[in-house]
Amino acid sequence: MYEKPIECIAEVVEQRDEKLTYVNLPNGKKILAHLAKGLALDLMSVPIGSKLKLEMTTYDFEKGRIVEVVS
């Protein structure tokens, strides 16, 4: 059964490469996030300090998918 992903706003703290970044969640936890396929062509790097909208599964809270750049 499909479960809706958890959405949250996170802040970029470290750029790993063009598609992988480390972000801080609102609870202070640092996780690895990757660009969604649709964003990968439009946005190759995200500046440190940017706010991002993430999606995470209910099964793995160590990784997230960047779906939108908020600021």
HUFEN-V399565 format. One record per pair of residues at least 4 apart in sequence whose ideal C-beta (glycine too) atoms are under 7 Angstrom apart, sorted by the first residue. I is the first residue (numbers start at 1). J is the second residue. D is the distance in Angstrom with one decimal. If there is no record, write none. Layout:
# HUFEN-V399565
I/J/D
I/J/D
This chain:
# HUFEN-V399565
3/58/5.3
5/55/4.0
5/56/6.2
5/57/5.9
6/56/4.8
6/58/6.4
7/53/6.4
7/54/6.9
7/55/5.7
8/25/6.2
8/26/6.3
8/54/5.5
9/26/6.8
9/51/5.7
9/53/6.0
9/70/6.2
10/23/3.9
10/24/6.2
10/25/5.3
10/33/6.9
10/52/5.4
10/54/5.1
11/23/6.2
11/24/5.1
11/49/6.6
11/51/5.8
12/21/5.3
12/23/5.5
12/46/5.3
12/47/6.9
12/48/5.3
12/49/6.3
12/50/4.8
12/52/6.5
13/22/5.4
13/23/6.4
13/24/5.3
13/30/6.6
13/48/6.6
14/21/6.7
14/22/4.1
15/21/5.4
15/45/6.3
15/48/6.5
16/20/4.0
16/21/6.0
16/22/6.5
18/44/4.7
18/45/5.7
19/34/5.5
19/35/4.8
19/40/5.9
20/32/6.3
20/34/5.5
21/33/5.5
21/46/5.7
22/30/5.7
22/32/6.0
23/31/6.2
23/33/4.9
23/52/6.4
23/54/6.9
23/64/7.0
24/28/6.6
24/30/5.6
25/29/4.7
25/31/6.4
31/62/5.7
31/63/6.3
31/64/5.7
32/63/5.5
33/54/5.8
33/64/4.2
33/65/6.8
33/66/5.2
34/65/6.1
34/66/6.7
35/39/4.6
35/40/4.7
35/43/6.5
35/66/5.1
36/65/5.3
36/66/6.1
36/67/5.1
39/43/5.1
39/66/6.3
43/69/6.6
46/50/5.1
46/52/6.7
46/69/6.5
50/69/6.1
50/71/6.4
51/70/4.1
51/71/4.7
52/66/5.0
52/68/7.0
52/69/5.8
52/70/6.3
53/67/5.4
53/68/4.0
53/70/5.8
54/64/3.9
54/65/6.6
54/66/6.1
55/64/6.5
55/65/4.9
55/67/5.4
56/61/6.0
56/64/4.7
